[in-house]
Amino acid sequence: MEPDLTFIEQVSNLSHQNVRRCYYCLRCSAGCPSAYAMDYSPAQILRMVQLGQKQALLHSSAIWLCIGCETCGTRCPNEIHAGAVIDTLRHLALAEPQPRRAVAEPSVFLLHQAFLDSIRTWGRLHELSMILQHKLSSRDLLSNLDMGLVMFLKGKIHPLPKRIHGIRQVKSLFHLGDDS
């Protein structure tokens, strides 16, 4: 694949991070709790953005496995928040002509969607509705059933959701980018 020489500008502008400042010290990767499971570490992701490796990144597992803990940005001597860059890469992957094909970790993506749908609907996380949506959309109905039952019996998963009072304000957050 040919490198996309405009990719660094696009990602830097959308993420509000100066990716050019990365000199590959690897501090972000050394502290990343998810790096062991990623196909590319946070430092490699930043380097690949610098080199215009757009397609490789948008189809990678790494952008879906980042947990957004911000350890990378805390450790970076140049104050680059790789998490913001990775969020941008997720958005770009979903904007691809066939976004479903671009998602390298479909189960993780479906969990993100279920989480956001719960926030959109209730104004807060309702674990049971999020879990049910994720189980149905991923068609993985039986895994972790025993753990879920234990959590339910201990009162950690509440059956009935509670909607917050400012639900309209929360819903308006989901429509901020609709005008563009």
CYANA upper distance limits for C-alpha pairs under 8 A (distance plus 0.5 A):
  1 MET  CA     55 GLN  CA      8.39
  2 GLU  CA     53 GLN  CA      8.49
  3 PRO  CA     51 LEU  CA      7.18
  3 PRO  CA     52 GLY  CA      5.14
  3 PRO  CA     53 GLN  CA      5.95
  3 PRO  CA     54 LYS  CA      7.71
  4 ASP  CA     51 LEU  CA      8.32
  4 ASP  CA     52 GLY  CA      4.98
  4 ASP  CA     53 GLN  CA      7.04
  4 ASP  CA     54 LYS  CA      6.94
  5 LEU  CA     51 LEU  CA      7.88
  5 LEU  CA     52 GLY  CA      5.81
  6 THR  CA     10 GLN  CA      6.81
  6 THR  CA     52 GLY  CA      7.65
  7 PHE  CA     11 VAL  CA      6.58
  7 PHE  CA     49 VAL  CA      7.06
  7 PHE  CA     50 GLN  CA      8.19
  7 PHE  CA     52 GLY  CA      5.80
  7 PHE  CA     53 GLN  CA      8.34
  7 PHE  CA     54 LYS  CA      7.08
  8 ILE  CA     12 SER  CA      6.38
  8 ILE  CA     19 VAL  CA      7.52
  8 ILE  CA     20 ARG  CA      8.21
  8 ILE  CA     49 VAL  CA      5.96
  8 ILE  CA     50 GLN  CA      5.93
  8 ILE  CA     51 LEU  CA      8.17
  8 ILE  CA     52 GLY  CA      6.89
  9 GLU  CA     13 ASN  CA      6.46
 10 GLN  CA     14 LEU  CA      6.65
 11 VAL  CA     15 SER  CA      6.32
 11 VAL  CA     17 GLN  CA      8.43
 11 VAL  CA     19 VAL  CA      8.46
 11 VAL  CA     49 VAL  CA      8.01
 11 VAL  CA     85 VAL  CA      7.21
 11 VAL  CA     88 THR  CA      7.11
 11 VAL  CA     89 LEU  CA      7.91
 12 SER  CA     16 HIS  CA      6.03
 12 SER  CA     17 GLN  CA      5.53
 12 SER  CA     18 ASN  CA      5.96
 12 SER  CA     19 VAL  CA      6.39
 12 SER  CA     85 VAL  CA      8.03
 13 ASN  CA     17 GLN  CA      7.56
 14 LEU  CA     88 THR  CA      6.93
 15 SER  CA     84 ALA  CA      5.98
 15 SER  CA     85 VAL  CA      5.81
 15 SER  CA     87 ASP  CA      8.17
 15 SER  CA     88 THR  CA      6.20
 16 HIS  CA     84 ALA  CA      8.35
 17 GLN  CA     80 ILE  CA      6.42
 17 GLN  CA     81 HIS  CA      7.26
 17 GLN  CA     84 ALA  CA      7.94
 17 GLN  CA     85 VAL  CA      7.51
 18 ASN  CA     80 ILE  CA      7.22
 19 VAL  CA     46 LEU  CA      6.97
 19 VAL  CA     49 VAL  CA      8.06
 19 VAL  CA     50 GLN  CA      7.40
 19 VAL  CA     80 ILE  CA      7.38
 20 ARG  CA     50 GLN  CA      7.05
 21 ARG  CA     78 ASN  CA      6.99
 21 ARG  CA     80 ILE  CA      8.16
 22 CYS  CA     46 LEU  CA      7.55
 22 CYS  CA     47 ARG  CA      8.04
 22 CYS  CA     78 ASN  CA      7.45
 22 CYS  CA     80 ILE  CA      7.87
 24 TYR  CA     43 ALA  CA      6.58
 24 TYR  CA     44 GLN  CA      8.49
 24 TYR  CA     47 ARG  CA      7.70
 25 CYS  CA     43 ALA  CA      8.31
 26 LEU  CA     30 ALA  CA      6.66
 26 LEU  CA     43 ALA  CA      6.13
 27 ARG  CA     31 GLY  CA      6.97
 27 ARG  CA     43 ALA  CA      8.42
 27 ARG  CA     72 CYS  CA      7.72
 27 ARG  CA     75 ARG  CA      6.46
 27 ARG  CA     76 CYS  CA      6.70
 28 CYS  CA     32 CYS  CA      6.71
 28 CYS  CA     42 PRO  CA      6.70
 28 CYS  CA     43 ALA  CA      6.77
 28 CYS  CA     71 THR  CA      7.44
 28 CYS  CA     72 CYS  CA      4.52
 28 CYS  CA     73 GLY  CA      7.44
 28 CYS  CA     75 ARG  CA      6.34
 28 CYS  CA     76 CYS  CA      6.49
 28 CYS  CA     82 ALA  CA      8.23
 29 SER  CA     35 ALA  CA      6.89
 29 SER  CA     41 SER  CA      6.20
 29 SER  CA     42 PRO  CA      5.85
 29 SER  CA     43 ALA  CA      6.26
 29 SER  CA     72 CYS  CA      7.38
 31 GLY  CA     71 THR  CA      6.77
 31 GLY  CA     72 CYS  CA      7.10
 31 GLY  CA     75 ARG  CA      7.93
 32 CYS  CA     42 PRO  CA      8.16
 32 CYS  CA     71 THR  CA      6.78
 32 CYS  CA     72 CYS  CA      6.86
 34 SER  CA     38 MET  CA      7.06
 34 SER  CA     65 LEU  CA      7.23
 34 SER  CA     66 CYS  CA      6.73
 34 SER  CA     67 ILE  CA      7.64
 35 ALA  CA     40 TYR  CA      8.01
 35 ALA  CA     41 SER  CA      5.79
 35 ALA  CA     42 PRO  CA      7.76
 37 ALA  CA     62 ALA  CA      8.33
 37 ALA  CA     65 LEU  CA      7.99
 38 MET  CA     61 SER  CA      6.74
 38 MET  CA     62 ALA  CA      5.06
 38 MET  CA     65 LEU  CA      7.04
 39 ASP  CA     60 SER  CA      7.38
 39 ASP  CA     61 SER  CA      6.63
 39 ASP  CA     62 ALA  CA      6.11
 40 TYR  CA     44 GLN  CA      6.12
 40 TYR  CA     45 ILE  CA      6.60
 40 TYR  CA     60 SER  CA      8.22
 40 TYR  CA     61 SER  CA      8.47
 40 TYR  CA     62 ALA  CA      6.24
 41 SER  CA     45 ILE  CA      6.68
 41 SER  CA     62 ALA  CA      7.70
 42 PRO  CA     46 LEU  CA      6.86
 42 PRO  CA     72 CYS  CA      7.96
 42 PRO  CA     82 ALA  CA      6.82
 43 ALA  CA     47 ARG  CA      6.75
 44 GLN  CA     48 MET  CA      6.48
 45 ILE  CA     49 VAL  CA      6.72
 45 ILE  CA     57 LEU  CA      7.67
 46 LEU  CA     50 GLN  CA      6.83
 46 LEU  CA     82 ALA  CA      7.62
 46 LEU  CA     85 VAL  CA      8.39
 47 ARG  CA     51 LEU  CA      6.75
 48 MET  CA     52 GLY  CA      6.61
 48 MET  CA     53 GLN  CA      5.68
 48 MET  CA     54 LYS  CA      8.15
 48 MET  CA     57 LEU  CA      7.90
 49 VAL  CA     53 GLN  CA      6.44
 49 VAL  CA     54 LYS  CA      7.34
 49 VAL  CA     57 LEU  CA      8.44
 53 GLN  CA     57 LEU  CA      6.88
 54 LYS  CA     58 LEU  CA      6.61
 55 GLN  CA     59 HIS  CA      6.65
 56 ALA  CA     60 SER  CA      6.61
 57 LEU  CA     62 ALA  CA      8.49
 57 LEU  CA     63 ILE  CA      7.98
 57 LEU  CA     89 LEU  CA      7.91
 58 LEU  CA     63 ILE  CA      8.09
 58 LEU  CA     89 LEU  CA      6.79
 58 LEU  CA     90 ARG  CA      7.65
 58 LEU  CA     92 LEU  CA      7.63
 58 LEU  CA     93 ALA  CA      5.50
 58 LEU  CA    102 ALA  CA      6.95
 58 LEU  CA    103 VAL  CA      8.38
 59 HIS  CA     93 ALA  CA      7.78
 59 HIS  CA    102 ALA  CA      5.58
 59 HIS  CA    103 VAL  CA      6.86
 59 HIS  CA    104 ALA  CA      6.29
 60 SER  CA     64 TRP  CA      8.34
 60 SER  CA    103 VAL  CA      8.30
 60 SER  CA    104 ALA  CA      6.25
 61 SER  CA     65 LEU  CA      6.81
 61 SER  CA    103 VAL  CA      8.25
 61 SER  CA    104 ALA  CA      5.46
 61 SER  CA    105 GLU  CA      6.31
 62 ALA  CA     66 CYS  CA      6.86
 63 ILE  CA     86 ILE  CA      6.00
 63 ILE  CA     87 ASP  CA      7.92
 63 ILE  CA     89 LEU  CA      7.22
 63 ILE  CA     90 ARG  CA      6.68
 64 TRP  CA     90 ARG  CA      7.65
 64 TRP  CA    103 VAL  CA      8.28
 64 TRP  CA    104 ALA  CA      7.84
 64 TRP  CA    105 GLU  CA      6.63
 64 TRP  CA    108 VAL  CA      7.03
 64 TRP  CA    109 PHE  CA      7.30
 65 LEU  CA    105 GLU  CA      8.22
 65 LEU  CA    108 VAL  CA      7.85
 66 CYS  CA     83 GLY  CA      7.80
 66 CYS  CA     86 ILE  CA      7.97
 68 GLY  CA     83 GLY  CA      6.13
 69 CYS  CA     83 GLY  CA      8.23
 70 GLU  CA     74 THR  CA      6.84
 70 GLU  CA     81 HIS  CA      7.43
 70 GLU  CA     82 ALA  CA      8.28
 70 GLU  CA     83 GLY  CA      6.57
 71 THR  CA     75 ARG  CA      6.68
 72 CYS  CA     76 CYS  CA      6.61
 72 CYS  CA     80 ILE  CA      8.38
 72 CYS  CA     81 HIS  CA      6.71
 72 CYS  CA     82 ALA  CA      6.52
 72 CYS  CA     83 GLY  CA      7.57
 73 GLY  CA     79 GLU  CA      6.32
 73 GLY  CA     80 ILE  CA      5.99
 73 GLY  CA     81 HIS  CA      4.45
 73 GLY  CA     82 ALA  CA      6.64
 73 GLY  CA     83 GLY  CA      7.74
 74 THR  CA     79 GLU  CA      7.66
 74 THR  CA     81 HIS  CA      8.12
 75 ARG  CA     79 GLU  CA      8.31
 76 CYS  CA     80 ILE  CA      6.53
 76 CYS  CA     81 HIS  CA      8.03
 81 HIS  CA     85 VAL  CA      7.27
 82 ALA  CA     86 ILE  CA      6.57
 83 GLY  CA     87 ASP  CA      6.63
 84 ALA  CA     88 THR  CA      6.77
 85 VAL  CA     89 LEU  CA      6.80
 86 ILE  CA     90 ARG  CA      6.77
 87 ASP  CA     91 HIS  CA      6.93
 88 THR  CA     92 LEU  CA      6.71
 89 LEU  CA     93 ALA  CA      6.55
 90 ARG  CA     94 LEU  CA      6.79
 91 HIS  CA     95 ALA  CA      6.73
 92 LEU  CA     96 GLU  CA      7.00
 93 ALA  CA     99 PRO  CA      6.67
 93 ALA  CA    102 ALA  CA      6.35
 93 ALA  CA    103 VAL  CA      7.60
 94 LEU  CA     98 GLN  CA      8.37
 94 LEU  CA     99 PRO  CA      5.07
 94 LEU  CA    100 ARG  CA      7.98
 94 LEU  CA    102 ALA  CA      7.54
 94 LEU  CA    103 VAL  CA      8.10
 95 ALA  CA     99 PRO  CA      6.75
 96 GLU  CA    102 ALA  CA      7.71
 98 GLN  CA    102 ALA  CA      7.20
 99 PRO  CA    103 VAL  CA      7.04
100 ARG  CA    106 PRO  CA      8.48
103 VAL  CA    109 PHE  CA      7.71
105 GLU  CA    109 PHE  CA      6.78
106 PRO  CA    110 LEU  CA      6.58
106 PRO  CA    138 SER  CA      8.45
107 SER  CA    111 LEU  CA      6.73
107 SER  CA    138 SER  CA      6.61
108 VAL  CA    112 HIS  CA      6.81
109 PHE  CA    113 GLN  CA      6.81
110 LEU  CA    114 ALA  CA      6.62
110 LEU  CA    134 HIS  CA      6.58
110 LEU  CA    137 SER  CA      7.44
110 LEU  CA    138 SER  CA      7.33
111 LEU  CA    115 PHE  CA      6.59
111 LEU  CA    130 MET  CA      8.28
111 LEU  CA    134 HIS  CA      6.09
112 HIS  CA    116 LEU  CA      6.75
113 GLN  CA    117 ASP  CA      6.53
114 ALA  CA    118 SER  CA      6.67
114 ALA  CA    130 MET  CA      5.58
114 ALA  CA    131 ILE  CA      8.01
114 ALA  CA    133 GLN  CA      6.40
114 ALA  CA    134 HIS  CA      6.28
115 PHE  CA    119 ILE  CA      6.96
115 PHE  CA    125 LEU  CA      7.41
115 PHE  CA    130 MET  CA      6.27
116 LEU  CA    120 ARG  CA      6.54
117 ASP  CA    121 THR  CA      6.50
117 ASP  CA    130 MET  CA      8.14
118 SER  CA    122 TRP  CA      6.38
118 SER  CA    123 GLY  CA      7.81
118 SER  CA    124 ARG  CA      7.20
118 SER  CA    125 LEU  CA      6.01
118 SER  CA    126 HIS  CA      6.57
118 SER  CA    129 SER  CA      7.40
118 SER  CA    130 MET  CA      6.41
119 ILE  CA    123 GLY  CA      5.11
119 ILE  CA    124 ARG  CA      5.11
119 ILE  CA    125 LEU  CA      5.87
119 ILE  CA    126 HIS  CA      8.26
119 ILE  CA    170 VAL  CA      8.33
120 ARG  CA    124 ARG  CA      8.20
120 ARG  CA    170 VAL  CA      7.19
120 ARG  CA    171 LYS  CA      6.09
120 ARG  CA    174 PHE  CA      7.80
121 THR  CA    163 ARG  CA      8.30
121 THR  CA    167 ILE  CA      8.46
121 THR  CA    171 LYS  CA      8.26
122 TRP  CA    126 HIS  CA      7.76
122 TRP  CA    161 PRO  CA      7.72
122 TRP  CA    162 LYS  CA      7.16
122 TRP  CA    163 ARG  CA      4.97
122 TRP  CA    164 ILE  CA      6.99
122 TRP  CA    167 ILE  CA      7.43
123 GLY  CA    163 ARG  CA      6.55
123 GLY  CA    164 ILE  CA      6.06
123 GLY  CA    166 GLY  CA      7.99
123 GLY  CA    167 ILE  CA      5.83
123 GLY  CA    170 VAL  CA      6.38
123 GLY  CA    171 LYS  CA      8.09
124 ARG  CA    163 ARG  CA      7.73
124 ARG  CA    164 ILE  CA      7.59
125 LEU  CA    130 MET  CA      8.11
126 HIS  CA    130 MET  CA      6.75
126 HIS  CA    158 HIS  CA      8.20
126 HIS  CA    161 PRO  CA      6.26
126 HIS  CA    162 LYS  CA      8.31
127 GLU  CA    131 ILE  CA      6.44
127 GLU  CA    157 ILE  CA      6.70
127 GLU  CA    158 HIS  CA      7.90
128 LEU  CA    132 LEU  CA      6.55
128 LEU  CA    157 ILE  CA      6.71
128 LEU  CA    158 HIS  CA      7.27
128 LEU  CA    159 PRO  CA      6.89
129 SER  CA    133 GLN  CA      6.55
130 MET  CA    134 HIS  CA      6.63
131 ILE  CA    135 LYS  CA      6.52
132 LEU  CA    136 LEU  CA      6.62
133 GLN  CA    137 SER  CA      6.47
134 HIS  CA    138 SER  CA      6.34
135 LYS  CA    139 ARG  CA      6.19
135 LYS  CA    140 ASP  CA      5.72
135 LYS  CA    141 LEU  CA      5.66
136 LEU  CA    140 ASP  CA      7.39
136 LEU  CA    141 LEU  CA      7.16
141 LEU  CA    145 LEU  CA      8.45
144 ASN  CA    148 GLY  CA      6.68
145 LEU  CA    149 LEU  CA      6.68
146 ASP  CA    150 VAL  CA      6.88
147 MET  CA    151 MET  CA      6.74
148 GLY  CA    152 PHE  CA      6.57
149 LEU  CA    153 LEU  CA      6.60
150 VAL  CA    154 LYS  CA      6.70
151 MET  CA    155 GLY  CA      6.85
151 MET  CA    156 LYS  CA      5.62
151 MET  CA    157 ILE  CA      6.59
152 PHE  CA    156 LYS  CA      6.12
152 PHE  CA    157 ILE  CA      5.34
152 PHE  CA    158 HIS  CA      7.55
163 ARG  CA    167 ILE  CA      7.59
166 GLY  CA    170 VAL  CA      7.17
167 ILE  CA    171 LYS  CA      6.64
168 ARG  CA    172 SER  CA      6.62
169 GLN  CA    173 LEU  CA      7.16
170 VAL  CA    174 PHE  CA      7.72
171 LYS  CA    175 HIS  CA      7.55
172 SER  CA    176 LEU  CA      7.09
175 HIS  CA    179 ASP  CA      8.42
